[in-house]
Amino acid sequence: MNNPIAEKLTTNIDSIDVNVIRADFPVLDQKVNGKPLVYLDNAATTQKPRQVIDTINEYYRRYNSNIHRGVHSLSEKATAAYEAARETIRDFINAPATQEIIFVRGATEGINLVAQSYGMTNLKTGDEIIISEMEHHSNIVPWQLLCERTGAVLRVIPINDDGELKLEAYQSLLGPKTKLVSIVHISNALGTINPVKQIVDLAHEHDALVLVDGAQATAHTGIDVQALDCDFYVFSGHKMFGPTGIGVLYGKTDLLNAMPPYQSGGDMIKMVTLEKTLFNELPYKFEAGTPHIAGVIGMGAAINYIKSIGLDNIAAYEHDLLDYASAAVSDIKGLKLVGTAKKKTSILSFTLGNIHAHDIGTILDHEGVAVRAGHHCAMPVMERFGIPATARASFALYNTREEVDTLVKALKKCKEIFG
Amino acid sequence: MFDLKDLYQEVIVDHNRSPRNFGKLDDADYRAEGFNPLCGDRLNLYLKMDDDRIQDISFDGSGCAISVASASLMTEALKGKTRDEAEKVFHEFHDLVMDKKQGDMESLEHLGKLAALLGVKEYPARVKCATLCWHTMHSALEGYTTPVTTE
């Protein structure tokens, strides 16, 4: 432990007491199929701490009411809590202005909003959109639809055998026709952390905008949208210990102001006559209808929870767990990791001999271990590696080394069954 | 508690490891494609008919142990059967695996080796793996050309 980085790591890890954290997550305290639950499907969705559950509960029990329109006390309280959460989120990603935080259903809707509102207005035949081979379907399909409608062309940054972007290929894709780059911050299928800052800077040299899909990033690494200088950033509440059905689109004020509304209805207007409508200002222009109030307040509580532990502590703890798990599974003969980037988060995607991922998933479940098995909504990644599916164990701050040991034992059981 | 060995019985592990009637039939009269978008299971089914009788049947593709073993066992069970007989086995198997009907001794005996697949009843997410090949066979016999999906 003479290595200063290792020493720093140890110090950080000491500051996380995993037993205290586990006690915050009621769902972890149960048996599944007669075995203690080992929840390793955090990349699909994280569990919720009681701080989040209680906050949502409190809203529904004590001050449920609609926002921005009531003059009564409950409505004022709900409005204040809703807008306070927006400010919490602004601070969390260091956005310059609170009005740049637009509430959507999740990262997927954030991408669709930009594709529809910005894309349909600004893209034309022959323009180019760049994505990568490691994108989630949610960052592929909206652009394919946009291309069909506008005549724009989709270009794709390839990845190498470790699951890292080929940056030189990206540079050669960039050109005067490039209008937009939409790139995942952290890959859900591979765990790769992309050099987003570099990607943004290169795109800006060509006057192209950049959208960053941060769905997988916000629970694991600090986000500073000003330092990244990205034009749009999207993420989901449920992948960062918050509720499902709520997410955020961050966009630069000038861009959002110039974009037409995505959906229309109540709350997004200033004045409506039967002939014409004057739209509301940011962020309300993009928030038609009664929003997911409990979701927003719950997402704010989730961010406060993350801040109370500290993202640096979380990242250090998870990194240690990833190192431990990577070493532990490397002893299993026939196990092949898919996604071995130098910079990655706590995701282990793998194949095990000829055993299909779904069989692995069922056998692991029998041992109480929850993993994801399949293509992870990233079929092009599977195609790139020539496999139909992988099993994926993804770790969060409440997972332990003992749970990794249980995973390894369960994987050995798969091999026993299939000989 | 339910035992994993009831799902992954020896006959299933065996048929997964060495699937019978695996490969393309070049002179097939019917071909149908089955696809389970959730897990990526994909299979092609080939049927060679002698008038009303299944003279030869084969499959290829990729999938989990349950889906491969089910397809392999199905091809064994259906070779030589008439169209009507094949449809009858399909409905019998389907009802049992979907838990629509309690299996009595007679129907289990009737199913023979196929009964090994009934363990999936305890795993709702995996029932589709066992039925994909049957739906594909049904569609092939009907002469449909669009791929079958279990979603």
Interface residues (C-beta under 8 A of the other chain):
Chain A: N33 G34 I355 H356 A357 H358 D359 T362 I363 H366 A373 G374 H375 M379 M382 P388 A389 I417 F418 G419
Chain B: M1 L4 L7 Y8 V13 N16 R17 L38 C39 G40 D41 R42 S62 G63 C64 A65 I66 Y123 A125 R126 C129
